[in-house]
Amino acid sequence: MVKNKKRNITIRILAVFIATILWVYVMGEVNPRITKEFANIKVALKNEDYITQSNLYIMEPNEVQISVKVNGRRNDVLNITEKDIKAYVDLIGATDGMQRFPIDISPLDNMEIESYTPKEAKFKIDEIISKKIPVSIQKSGSVVEGYHTGNAIVKPESVLIKGPRTWVNSVSKVVATVDVADANEDLVVNVPYNVLDDKGKEVNLVEKEPSNVEITVPILRGKNLSIEPQIEGSPFRGYEITGIKTSPNTIEVMGSEEAIQNASALLTNPIDVSYLTSDYSTEVELIIPEGLRTVNSQTVANVEITVEPIVEKTFEYTIGDLTFLKIAEGLEVNEDSVENKVSITVSGIESIINSIEKRDITLYVDLDGLTEGEHKVEVKGLIDEEVEIINISPKTINMTLEKINEDAEEVDNQNPNDNENDSDQATNTSQSND
């Protein structure tokens, strides 16, 4: 009995041993250990709320991926997917700037993580900041002809931009656009605005407060006004101003209806021409009436003043050059009784005097009311009003009126009426010149 029991135990132990050997063999041959690599495993971010609570923002990367090698029984390894592998980065302790964080992987049942790469993730983290930026106004479209847009007003003048430091600091300007097409009266509009970088591209993902702004655009009437220089003083003795030219000679202004209606010209600040002896050019400020402003923002004009010397010129005349007016009927001038020469001196600005010729001046004697006999008469001159006669020499001449010789061979064919008309005209001009 005892021997049989011992034999059975031995047999059982041997059976278990053989079974174990067979199981190990089968498992090794049928379900061996293998290693499999899983690429593009997404790394989760742990404790993201710490970033938010710390007033931080992850700028990059947008996503972290790793490659993982898993070792285990073939059946186990083949039954898992990328989703079963849990990799994460713990963001506790993150601060502003570039930082590296270790990547951890959660254990797998019946398998082991043989290796993974990379072991770290590099993050760029920005502090959340805010900045006030002034709003600039951009106009689109054209107002009604004859009108212009005045200085637009925006409320509020600045807006608050909030976001990661990199984005906020990249903002170059804030632009609000208002459409003024066909406007002929003031506009008040509420519009959104664009946040732009220095290349004119929209900066997205920043917070804007407020989201809209109010823009008021005055629509003003336009009018062209001539420029009138104000001259003070006089040129040096013997010189005269002969021309004043402004550049531009007109400027368009804009303003309210009332201001436009009351404006007739733009005066300059006074220009002192005292003791000038030559041409003079200067830039002078314009006096802009209250309620007006120039369309092109120009507030100065160039004024050119032409100055010429006053000169004299003398002409010599003979008796044949004199004109005798209003001779009594039946009388004539005895030319032999008249002094042979008369000189006349005229004065004026150089350019005009240089162009004057002898034929431009008429010397005449008015014989109205004189009878037969010897007379002392005054010699007068007739010339353009821009020229002054300063001397006639002699001023008076002696002459004799005598009866017309009816037997004379030559007869004056001139129409008496024409002589009378010419005499009246010369007399009137002479009186005006005197």
Backbone torsions as a table, in degrees:
resi	resn	phi	psi	omega
1	MET	NA	-46.4	-178.3
2	VAL	-65.4	-40.6	-179.9
3	LYS	-65.3	-36.0	-179.1
4	ASN	-67.9	-40.2	179.8
5	LYS	-63.9	-44.2	-180.0
6	LYS	-63.6	-38.0	179.3
7	ARG	-64.8	-40.0	-179.2
8	ASN	-65.3	-40.4	-179.8
9	ILE	-64.5	-41.9	180.0
10	THR	-62.7	-41.4	-179.8
11	ILE	-64.0	-42.0	-178.3
12	ARG	-64.8	-43.3	-179.9
13	ILE	-62.7	-42.1	-179.8
14	LEU	-63.9	-35.8	-179.2
15	ALA	-67.6	-43.8	178.8
16	VAL	-61.5	-42.2	-178.6
17	PHE	-62.8	-45.3	-179.4
18	ILE	-64.5	-38.6	-179.2
19	ALA	-64.3	-40.3	179.2
20	THR	-63.9	-44.3	179.1
21	ILE	-60.5	-43.5	-179.9
22	LEU	-65.0	-39.4	-179.9
23	TRP	-64.1	-45.5	178.8
24	VAL	-60.8	-41.4	-179.2
25	TYR	-64.7	-46.7	-178.7
26	VAL	-63.5	-46.2	-179.8
27	MET	-61.9	-38.1	179.2
28	GLY	-69.2	-33.7	-177.6
29	GLU	-91.1	-39.0	-175.2
30	VAL	-89.2	-40.2	-177.5
31	ASN	-129.9	69.9	-174.9
32	PRO	-75.6	169.8	174.0
33	ARG	-79.6	136.0	178.8
34	ILE	-135.5	165.4	174.8
35	THR	-121.0	131.5	179.2
36	LYS	-129.2	139.4	179.3
37	GLU	-100.6	132.4	176.3
38	PHE	-112.1	116.0	-179.9
39	ALA	-93.6	161.0	174.3
40	ASN	58.9	41.6	174.6
41	ILE	-79.6	121.2	-178.0
42	LYS	-73.9	134.7	179.8
43	VAL	-96.4	123.9	-180.0
44	ALA	-81.6	154.5	177.7
45	LEU	-102.0	121.4	-178.0
46	LYS	-100.5	138.6	-179.9
47	ASN	64.5	44.0	177.2
48	GLU	-63.2	-29.5	-179.1
49	ASP	-63.2	-22.5	176.3
50	TYR	-64.0	-37.6	178.2
51	ILE	-62.6	-47.0	-178.2
52	THR	-64.5	-45.2	-178.5
53	GLN	-67.3	-24.2	179.7
54	SER	-89.8	8.1	179.0
55	ASN	60.7	42.5	-179.2
56	LEU	-120.6	166.5	178.9
57	TYR	-147.5	132.9	177.8
58	ILE	-81.1	114.2	-178.7
59	MET	-81.4	-42.2	-179.6
60	GLU	-160.9	153.6	-0.1
61	PRO	-82.2	163.7	176.9
62	ASN	-71.4	-29.0	-178.0
63	GLU	-153.3	140.9	177.2
64	VAL	-112.2	133.9	177.9
65	GLN	-130.2	147.7	178.0
66	ILE	-132.7	167.4	175.1
67	SER	-112.1	130.7	-172.8
68	VAL	-125.2	134.9	173.4
69	LYS	-105.9	124.8	-178.2
70	VAL	-113.2	134.1	179.3
71	ASN	-117.2	135.6	179.0
72	GLY	174.5	-176.9	177.7
73	ARG	-61.1	144.7	-174.2
74	ARG	-53.4	-46.8	-177.8
75	ASN	-61.8	-39.8	-179.9
76	ASP	-68.2	-45.7	-176.9
77	VAL	-63.9	-41.3	-177.4
78	LEU	-71.4	-16.2	-178.3
79	ASN	-90.4	-3.4	179.4
80	ILE	-103.4	158.5	177.7
81	THR	-124.7	178.5	178.0
82	GLU	-56.9	-33.6	-177.9
83	LYS	-67.3	-21.5	-179.1
84	ASP	-80.5	-14.3	-179.1
85	ILE	-95.4	116.8	-175.1
86	LYS	-106.1	107.2	175.9
87	ALA	-112.3	146.2	-176.9
88	TYR	-153.3	160.2	174.0
89	VAL	-122.6	130.0	178.2
90	ASP	-92.3	119.3	-173.9
91	LEU	-90.2	4.7	177.3
92	ILE	-59.1	130.2	178.4
93	GLY	93.9	1.4	-179.6
94	ALA	-63.4	144.9	178.1
95	THR	-134.6	174.3	179.8
96	ASP	-66.0	132.2	176.7
97	GLY	122.7	-168.6	178.1
98	MET	-86.8	130.0	-177.3
99	GLN	-142.5	152.4	175.0
100	ARG	-111.3	137.0	179.3
101	PHE	-125.7	138.2	176.8
102	PRO	-68.9	147.2	177.4
103	ILE	-102.0	126.4	178.6
104	ASP	-111.6	153.1	178.9
105	ILE	-127.1	133.2	178.3
106	SER	-70.9	143.2	-179.9
107	PRO	-62.9	153.9	177.5
108	LEU	-110.6	142.4	178.5
109	ASP	-67.1	131.4	175.3
110	ASN	62.0	11.8	178.7
111	MET	-140.0	163.1	178.2
112	GLU	-130.4	150.6	177.2
113	ILE	-83.3	108.7	-177.4
114	GLU	-71.0	-43.8	178.4
115	SER	-169.4	163.7	172.9
116	TYR	-155.6	155.4	-179.8
117	THR	-149.4	140.7	-1.7
118	PRO	-78.1	165.8	179.6
119	LYS	-90.0	-13.5	-178.7
120	GLU	-131.9	159.2	174.1
121	ALA	-124.6	136.4	-179.0
122	LYS	-102.4	126.9	-177.1
123	PHE	-121.3	141.0	169.0
124	LYS	-103.0	119.3	-175.6
125	ILE	-119.1	128.7	-179.6
126	ASP	-109.7	145.8	171.6
127	GLU	-76.1	144.4	174.7
128	ILE	-81.3	122.2	179.6
129	ILE	-127.2	169.8	176.3
130	SER	-134.4	151.3	-177.7
131	LYS	-149.0	139.4	174.9
132	LYS	-89.8	130.2	-178.3
133	ILE	-128.0	131.2	179.2
134	PRO	-66.0	148.9	-179.5
135	VAL	-94.6	124.6	172.8
136	SER	-98.5	149.8	-174.2
137	ILE	-108.1	133.7	176.5
138	GLN	-120.1	132.0	-178.1
139	LYS	-105.4	142.2	175.7
140	SER	-125.6	151.1	-179.0
141	GLY	83.7	173.8	-178.3
142	SER	-124.5	137.8	178.2
143	VAL	-73.5	172.8	177.9
144	VAL	-59.7	143.7	-179.1
145	GLU	-56.7	136.6	-178.4
146	GLY	93.5	-3.5	178.6
147	TYR	-119.6	161.4	178.5
148	HIS	-141.4	158.9	176.4
149	THR	-89.3	135.2	176.2
150	GLY	-86.4	-167.9	179.2
151	ASN	-71.4	115.9	-178.8
152	ALA	-74.3	150.0	179.1
153	ILE	-119.3	132.8	-179.9
154	VAL	-118.4	138.8	177.2
155	LYS	-129.4	126.3	-7.6
156	PRO	-72.0	162.5	-179.1
157	GLU	-72.9	-26.2	178.5
158	SER	-131.9	151.7	177.8
159	VAL	-121.5	159.5	-178.0
160	LEU	-98.1	123.2	177.0
161	ILE	-108.9	127.4	-176.5
162	LYS	-129.2	139.4	178.2
163	GLY	165.1	-171.9	177.3
164	PRO	-56.2	143.8	-174.9
165	ARG	-52.8	-43.4	-178.2
166	THR	-59.0	-45.0	-178.6
167	TRP	-70.1	-45.0	-178.1
168	VAL	-62.7	-42.0	-179.6
169	ASN	-71.1	-16.8	178.5
170	SER	-82.4	-10.1	-179.0
171	VAL	-70.8	122.0	179.7
172	SER	-94.8	-37.4	-179.3
173	LYS	-160.7	160.9	174.9
174	VAL	-117.9	123.1	-173.4
175	VAL	-121.7	127.8	173.3
176	ALA	-112.3	130.8	-176.8
177	THR	-106.4	132.3	177.9
178	VAL	-122.9	134.9	-179.5
179	ASP	-90.9	119.2	-178.5
180	VAL	-109.0	14.8	-175.2
181	ALA	-56.0	127.9	175.0
182	ASP	61.9	22.1	179.9
183	ALA	-80.6	139.9	173.2
184	ASN	-134.7	15.7	174.4
185	GLU	-150.6	163.5	-174.9
186	ASP	-54.9	143.3	179.6
187	LEU	-113.2	140.5	171.1
188	VAL	-132.2	114.4	-175.2
189	VAL	-133.0	154.7	176.2
190	ASN	-114.1	116.4	-172.3
191	VAL	-134.4	154.6	171.2
192	PRO	-75.1	173.5	-179.9
193	TYR	-136.2	162.7	-179.3
194	ASN	-110.2	138.9	176.4
195	VAL	-102.3	115.9	-170.8
196	LEU	-121.1	150.4	172.9
197	ASP	-89.2	-174.5	-175.0
198	ASP	-70.7	-9.0	175.8
199	LYS	-100.9	5.0	178.5
200	GLY	82.6	10.9	179.0
201	LYS	-91.2	146.7	-179.6
202	GLU	-66.6	133.2	174.4
203	VAL	-94.7	108.1	-175.4
204	ASN	-90.5	172.9	173.5
205	LEU	62.2	23.2	170.6
206	VAL	-109.2	151.6	178.1
207	GLU	-86.2	141.8	-178.6
208	LYS	-124.4	132.4	-179.9
209	GLU	-140.7	119.2	-4.9
210	PRO	-75.6	177.2	-178.9
211	SER	-85.2	-23.0	179.7
212	ASN	-128.1	159.6	174.6
213	VAL	-129.8	156.6	178.2
214	GLU	-101.7	128.8	-178.4
215	ILE	-119.0	130.2	174.4
216	THR	-112.4	123.9	-178.3
217	VAL	-119.1	110.9	174.5
218	PRO	-70.0	135.0	175.5
219	ILE	-107.2	116.2	-169.7
220	LEU	-114.0	147.8	176.3
221	ARG	-74.9	142.7	178.3
222	GLY	-106.9	154.2	179.2
223	LYS	-160.0	138.5	175.5
224	ASN	-87.7	127.9	179.4
225	LEU	-120.1	139.1	175.8
226	SER	-75.4	155.1	178.8
227	ILE	-100.7	126.1	-178.7
228	GLU	-118.2	107.9	178.5
229	PRO	-68.1	140.6	173.3
230	GLN	-97.5	119.2	-175.9
231	ILE	-103.4	132.6	176.5
232	GLU	-121.9	141.7	177.7
233	GLY	83.6	-176.1	-178.7
234	SER	-138.1	150.4	176.9
235	PRO	-62.4	170.4	178.2
236	PHE	-58.1	150.6	-179.4
237	ARG	-55.8	133.7	-177.8
238	GLY	91.4	5.7	177.8
239	TYR	-129.5	156.7	-176.8
240	GLU	-147.1	144.4	174.8
241	ILE	-75.3	124.0	-178.0
242	THR	-112.2	-7.0	179.0
243	GLY	-168.3	143.7	176.0
244	ILE	-132.9	123.6	-177.8
245	LYS	-128.3	135.1	177.9
246	THR	-113.2	148.3	176.6
247	SER	-135.3	114.6	-3.5
248	PRO	-72.0	167.2	177.8
249	ASN	-91.6	-15.2	173.3
250	THR	-138.5	153.6	175.9
251	ILE	-137.5	138.3	177.7
252	GLU	-85.0	131.1	177.5
253	VAL	-117.2	166.0	175.9
254	MET	-141.3	152.4	-179.1
255	GLY	178.1	-169.5	179.3
256	SER	-67.1	162.8	179.4
257	GLU	-56.4	-43.7	-177.7
258	GLU	-65.7	-44.8	-179.5
259	ALA	-64.7	-38.3	179.6
260	ILE	-66.0	-42.6	-178.9
261	GLN	-64.8	-32.2	-177.3
262	ASN	-83.6	-8.4	-176.1
263	ALA	-95.6	128.7	179.2
264	SER	-117.8	-27.4	-179.6
265	ALA	-161.6	163.5	175.4
266	LEU	-108.1	118.8	177.2
267	LEU	-85.2	153.2	173.5
268	THR	-97.2	164.4	167.7
269	ASN	-60.7	152.7	-177.5
270	PRO	-57.8	140.8	177.2
271	ILE	-113.5	119.1	-178.4
272	ASP	-85.6	118.6	-179.2
273	VAL	-108.7	13.8	-177.1
274	SER	-56.9	131.4	174.2
275	TYR	66.5	20.6	175.6
276	LEU	-68.8	141.1	175.6
277	THR	-128.8	3.2	179.7
278	SER	-151.9	172.9	-179.9
279	ASP	-59.4	149.5	-173.8
280	TYR	-140.0	135.0	178.3
281	SER	-128.7	137.3	-179.0
282	THR	-151.8	154.3	174.4
283	GLU	-99.8	128.3	-172.4
284	VAL	-132.1	145.5	179.2
285	GLU	-71.7	144.0	175.5
286	LEU	-90.2	147.2	175.3
287	ILE	-94.5	105.4	-177.4
288	ILE	-90.3	118.1	-179.9
289	PRO	-59.4	150.6	179.3
290	GLU	-59.7	136.6	179.4
291	GLY	92.3	-2.8	179.5
292	LEU	-121.9	158.0	168.9
293	ARG	-152.3	153.7	-177.7
294	THR	-74.9	147.8	-177.3
295	VAL	-65.0	-41.5	-177.1
296	ASN	-96.1	13.1	178.8
297	SER	66.7	12.6	178.6
298	GLN	-77.1	132.4	-178.6
299	THR	-125.6	6.0	178.6
300	VAL	-130.7	158.9	175.2
301	ALA	-139.4	153.2	176.0
302	ASN	-94.9	129.0	-178.5
303	VAL	-116.5	124.7	177.4
304	GLU	-109.7	123.6	-177.6
305	ILE	-113.5	123.7	178.8
306	THR	-95.9	126.6	-179.2
307	VAL	-121.5	130.8	178.7
308	GLU	-127.0	149.7	175.6
309	PRO	-72.9	151.7	174.2
310	ILE	-93.2	123.6	-176.0
311	VAL	-122.9	169.4	179.5
312	GLU	-120.9	156.7	177.9
313	LYS	-149.2	136.8	-176.8
314	THR	-116.0	138.8	178.2
315	PHE	-122.6	145.6	177.9
316	GLU	-106.7	135.1	-179.6
317	TYR	-125.8	150.0	173.2
318	THR	-105.4	176.4	-178.7
319	ILE	-60.1	-30.7	179.9
320	GLY	-70.2	-15.8	179.9
321	ASP	-88.2	-12.3	-178.0
322	LEU	-79.0	148.7	174.9
323	THR	-110.9	127.3	-179.5
324	PHE	-104.5	124.1	-174.3
325	LEU	-112.1	147.2	172.1
326	LYS	57.1	49.7	175.3
327	ILE	-76.2	135.6	-179.9
328	ALA	-61.4	149.1	-178.0
329	GLU	-61.9	134.0	178.1
330	GLY	88.4	-2.0	179.5
331	LEU	-114.4	158.5	175.8
332	GLU	-146.7	162.8	-179.8
333	VAL	-86.3	130.0	172.6
334	ASN	-82.6	101.3	-174.0
335	GLU	-62.7	-26.0	179.7
336	ASP	-68.6	-16.7	-177.7
337	SER	-90.2	-5.8	-175.5
338	VAL	-97.2	138.7	176.1
339	GLU	-56.9	145.0	-168.1
340	ASN	-73.3	-35.5	-173.3
341	LYS	-126.7	146.2	173.1
342	VAL	-136.4	134.4	176.9
343	SER	-112.4	149.0	178.6
344	ILE	-132.9	134.7	178.7
345	THR	-114.9	128.4	179.9
346	VAL	-117.7	157.7	-178.7
347	SER	-135.9	147.3	178.4
348	GLY	175.2	-176.3	180.0
349	ILE	-67.4	149.2	-168.9
350	GLU	-56.4	-44.8	-175.9
351	SER	-62.4	-34.5	-179.9
352	ILE	-79.5	-45.2	-178.9
353	ILE	-60.6	-38.1	-179.9
354	ASN	-65.9	-22.6	180.0
355	SER	-92.3	-9.4	-179.4
356	ILE	-73.8	135.5	174.4
357	GLU	-119.9	167.5	-175.7
358	LYS	-58.1	-38.9	-177.4
359	ARG	-69.3	-12.7	179.5
360	ASP	-79.4	-11.7	-177.8
361	ILE	-111.4	133.9	176.6
362	THR	-109.5	121.0	173.7
363	LEU	-100.0	130.6	-176.7
364	TYR	-143.4	162.4	176.2
365	VAL	-128.5	128.8	-179.8
366	ASP	-91.9	115.7	-176.9
367	LEU	-104.9	20.5	-176.9
368	ASP	-60.6	125.5	175.4
369	GLY	84.5	-2.2	-178.6
370	LEU	-84.6	142.3	-178.9
371	THR	-108.6	-177.8	-179.1
372	GLU	-60.3	137.7	177.4
373	GLY	131.2	-171.2	-179.2
374	GLU	-87.1	141.8	-178.0
375	HIS	-143.6	151.2	172.0
376	LYS	-108.7	114.9	-172.6
377	VAL	-121.1	156.5	-179.4
378	GLU	-91.3	137.3	175.9
379	VAL	-93.2	129.1	-179.5
380	LYS	-121.4	158.7	-179.6
381	GLY	-123.4	153.1	179.2
382	LEU	-130.3	123.4	-176.6
383	ILE	-153.8	169.5	179.0
384	ASP	-53.7	143.2	-174.0
385	GLU	-67.9	-16.9	178.5
386	GLU	-78.0	-7.3	-179.5
387	VAL	-114.9	139.2	-179.4
388	GLU	-106.8	132.0	173.3
389	ILE	-85.4	116.3	-176.3
390	ILE	-103.5	-15.0	179.0
391	ASN	-163.5	136.8	170.1
392	ILE	-124.8	127.9	-176.1
393	SER	-134.4	122.3	-0.9
394	PRO	-76.0	155.4	-179.5
395	LYS	-71.1	-35.5	177.8
396	THR	-126.4	153.8	177.8
397	ILE	-132.6	155.0	175.3
398	ASN	-95.6	138.4	-179.4
399	MET	-152.8	162.4	-177.8
400	THR	-123.0	130.9	172.1
401	LEU	-99.2	133.8	179.7
402	GLU	-137.6	163.7	-179.4
403	LYS	-68.0	146.2	179.9
404	ILE	-70.1	133.2	175.3
405	ASN	-76.8	111.5	-175.1
406	GLU	-70.3	-17.4	-178.9
407	ASP	-90.9	4.4	-179.3
408	ALA	-58.8	141.7	-176.9
409	GLU	-73.2	-32.0	-178.1
410	GLU	-97.4	136.7	-178.7
411	VAL	-119.2	136.1	178.0
412	ASP	-76.3	115.2	-177.8
413	ASN	-89.0	3.6	-176.9
414	GLN	-69.8	139.4	179.0
415	ASN	-65.4	123.3	-179.2
416	PRO	-57.1	-36.2	-179.6
417	ASN	-63.7	-37.9	179.0
418	ASP	-65.6	-39.7	178.9
419	ASN	-61.8	-40.9	-178.5
420	GLU	-65.5	-40.0	179.9
421	ASN	-65.8	-42.1	179.3
422	ASP	-63.9	-38.1	-179.0
423	SER	-65.6	-42.3	179.5
424	ASP	-62.6	-43.1	-178.4
425	GLN	-63.5	-44.6	-179.8
426	ALA	-64.6	-38.6	179.7
427	THR	-62.7	-44.9	-179.3
428	ASN	-62.9	-42.1	-179.8
429	THR	-66.4	-38.4	179.0
430	SER	-63.0	-41.2	179.5
431	GLN	-63.7	-39.4	179.4
432	SER	-65.5	-39.4	-179.2
433	ASN	-68.8	-38.2	177.1
434	ASP	-63.2	NA	NA
